[in-house]
């Protein structure tokens, strides 16, 4: 497992101060009703945490700041869902753009472009959300124009079965965004795949089903804005009938699991709890593959 920078309470406090300052800038940019949707109670909680002199405050870190900005693009509205991890701006924010009027393909495209902008155009370890919002204000309408020039959806060819069942075990640096977690579940339901999402830091996802459905699910998800996400384990089995597919599944549906363990390292998961969860499904062997350590 790769090592990463360890943050002290002072580092987190400084990060939160910069996050609050950026939120205040956005509030001045979007003063209208419904333009910026953010929980004021959470902001007060973060401010109180920063100002708290308790030496043990690392045991009660606030949850990540999450909010939604609505940007008007002519007749259309783009919703920008933003999650600020406790390590931000030392790491990139989670940003997901959505619009009811955009097809899945164009929604994927705009999120890919946002990811590239964050990686290549922003200043490392400096606040970047305001810059992203400004970029979207300037460029969002282009994605609707492209769609209007090609209004007909791409017709899928009749689906051919691969004859294979697949299961992906996926490792993410973190999964905080409530919106992203909901989208993971919704997409799984749409494509008929099962599994689970364990949010927090790290984030773990298992997705299983017919190979073609798993590949399609992963093709969409991996293009969202992530700090790091990778398939650590890929299983494939030969199947014929739908009954065989169902028989190979470990999970009957796709659900979110576990509880976040708040600590001075951020919102980490209780790995002991996760190991017990794997025991239920006779899958403890994946623990070492995911984390590079044995759990005895």
Residue pairs with C-beta under 8 A, 6 or more apart in sequence:
1 291
1 292
1 293
5 87
5 90
6 265
7 15
7 86
7 87
7 90
7 265
7 266
8 264
9 57
9 58
9 264
11 90
12 58
12 61
12 86
12 87
12 264
12 266
13 49
13 50
15 86
15 87
15 88
15 89
15 90
16 46
16 49
16 50
16 62
16 86
17 50
18 89
18 127
19 46
19 65
19 84
19 88
19 89
19 127
20 43
20 46
20 47
20 50
21 127
22 127
22 129
22 130
23 38
23 43
23 65
23 67
25 130
26 36
26 67
26 69
26 129
26 130
26 133
27 36
29 130
29 133
30 36
30 69
30 70
34 70
35 69
35 70
36 67
36 68
36 69
36 70
37 67
37 68
37 69
37 70
38 65
38 66
38 67
38 68
39 66
39 67
42 62
42 63
42 65
42 66
43 65
45 62
46 62
46 65
49 57
49 60
49 61
49 62
58 263
58 264
59 262
59 263
59 264
60 262
61 86
61 262
61 263
61 264
61 266
61 267
63 176
63 260
63 267
64 83
64 84
64 85
64 86
64 176
64 267
65 83
65 84
66 81
66 82
66 83
66 84
66 176
66 177
66 178
66 179
67 81
67 82
68 79
68 80
68 81
68 82
68 179
69 79
69 80
69 82
69 133
70 77
70 78
70 79
70 80
71 77
71 78
71 79
71 80
71 133
71 136
71 137
71 140
73 99
73 140
73 141
73 144
74 141
74 144
76 99
76 101
76 141
76 144
77 99
78 97
78 98
78 99
78 136
78 140
79 97
79 98
79 99
80 95
80 96
80 97
80 132
80 133
80 136
81 95
81 96
81 97
81 98
81 177
81 179
81 180
82 93
82 94
82 95
82 129
83 93
83 94
83 95
83 176
83 177
83 178
83 179
83 180
84 93
84 94
84 129
85 91
85 93
85 94
85 174
85 176
85 201
85 227
85 266
86 266
86 267
87 266
88 127
89 125
89 126
89 127
89 128
90 125
91 173
91 227
92 118
92 119
92 122
92 128
92 225
92 227
93 118
93 128
93 129
93 132
94 176
94 177
94 180
94 225
94 226
94 227
95 111
95 114
95 118
95 129
95 132
95 225
96 111
96 177
96 179
96 180
96 183
96 224
96 225
97 107
97 110
97 111
97 114
97 136
97 140
98 107
98 179
99 107
99 144
101 144
101 147
102 110
102 143
102 144
102 147
103 147
103 153
104 220
105 154
106 143
106 144
106 146
106 147
108 220
108 223
109 143
110 140
110 143
111 223
111 224
111 225
112 223
113 139
114 132
114 135
114 136
114 225
115 223
115 224
115 225
115 226
117 132
117 135
118 128
118 132
118 225
121 131
121 135
122 128
122 131
122 132
159 212
160 212
161 210
161 212
162 210
162 211
162 212
163 238
163 239
163 240
164 210
164 211
164 236
164 237
164 238
164 239
165 208
165 209
165 210
165 211
165 236
165 237
165 238
165 239
165 244
165 245
165 248
166 208
166 209
166 210
166 211
166 214
166 215
166 234
166 235
166 236
166 237
167 195
167 206
167 207
167 208
167 214
167 233
167 234
167 235
167 250
168 205
168 206
168 207
168 208
168 214
168 218
168 231
168 233
168 234
168 235
169 204
169 205
169 206
169 231
169 232
169 233
169 234
169 235
169 286
169 289
169 290
170 204
170 205
170 206
170 207
170 218
170 229
170 230
170 231
170 232
171 202
171 203
171 204
171 228
171 229
171 230
171 232
171 290
172 202
172 203
172 204
172 205
172 226
172 227
172 228
172 229
173 201
173 202
173 203
173 226
173 227
173 228
173 229
174 200
174 201
174 202
174 203
174 227
174 266
174 267
175 181
175 197
175 198
175 199
175 200
175 201
175 203
175 205
176 199
176 200
176 201
176 267
180 224
181 197
181 199
181 256
183 224
184 197
184 205
184 221
184 254
185 197
185 254
185 255
185 256
187 217
187 220
187 221
188 194
188 195
188 207
188 217
188 254
189 254
191 209
191 213
191 216
191 217
192 209
192 210
192 213
193 207
193 208
193 209
193 213
193 214
193 217
193 254
194 207
194 208
194 209
194 249
194 250
194 251
194 252
194 253
194 254
195 205
195 206
195 207
195 208
195 250
195 251
195 254
196 204
196 205
196 206
196 251
196 254
196 255
196 256
196 257
197 203
197 204
197 205
197 254
197 255
197 256
197 257
198 204
198 205
198 256
198 257
198 258
198 269
198 274
199 256
199 258
199 260
200 258
200 260
200 261
200 267
200 268
200 269
201 265
201 266
201 267
201 268
201 269
202 268
202 269
203 229
204 269
204 274
204 290
205 221
206 250
206 251
207 214
207 217
207 218
207 254
208 214
208 248
208 249
208 250
208 251
209 217
209 245
209 249
210 239
210 245
211 236
218 231
221 229
222 229
232 289
232 290
233 286
233 289
233 290
237 248
239 245
239 248
250 281
250 283
251 281
257 277
258 269
258 270
258 273
258 274
258 277
259 270
259 273
260 267
260 268
260 269
261 267
261 268
261 269
261 270
271 291
271 295
272 295
274 287
275 284
275 287
275 295
278 284
278 286
278 287
284 295
287 293
287 294
287 295
288 294
288 295
